[in-house]
Amino acid sequence: MKMSYFKYTLFTLFKLPAAWITGVRLTHLDDRSSTASIKHRWINQNPYSSMFWAVQGMAAEFPTGILLTQEIERSKRNISILVLNNKASFTKKATGRINFTCNQGEEARATIEKLITTGEPQTVWLDAVGVNESGQQVSSFSFEWTLLLKK
């Protein structure tokens, strides 16, 4: 299956409806990095006139998981992935458009290759940093993904 923005939009709509409804959209994807974007709106706000932390978490998880999913698709193997742990920090009020970027495509690829080579379950920490339209960091998330090669 060839990766495309359209397919990820459909995937989000049907498999991750909460992310789609709140406005999480894929804006960049290549072998090394991916970016998901979300705009602060009424549907994803908190009582303090900024983006709800959980919505930021959905938007941050998306580019990390997409890099793994892309490598799984390329491997043509049956691999399950699941978030095992996550960490987050918030440094500025999230308003306007926020872009979450993960630049660890090489780590995702290496982890999938190691999983296939060894057959042993693997874990990898992938990070996504959220910046606003002014280029200021508003939050950062780290997700520990666990991967299992299915028979």
C-alpha angles and dihedrals in degrees: 000000000000115000116238138162090242092055091049090050090053090044090053092047095051104028103029104030094161090058092046094048092049091050107256107161133176109238103167137022131166136137094282106034148010135198133202121193132204133176124218106249139154092270094058103035132113125218090269097066097256136095116293112251094235091055089052087051092054091049091047095047092053099069092045093050093044092058090054093043091051091054092046090053090050092050092054088214129130103251128162122209131191136171107249100178140355139194129196140184128190120208106167140017109276108231132143119015116343122196119201114200132188116193098184103099091129091055090049091051093046091050093052091047091050091048091052094043097048101027087219121128112261136202128202133181113223122185133210124191121202119213130179128228090276091057093251118141112244100174145348129211133193121197125194106212122197118206129197128186109225122211 
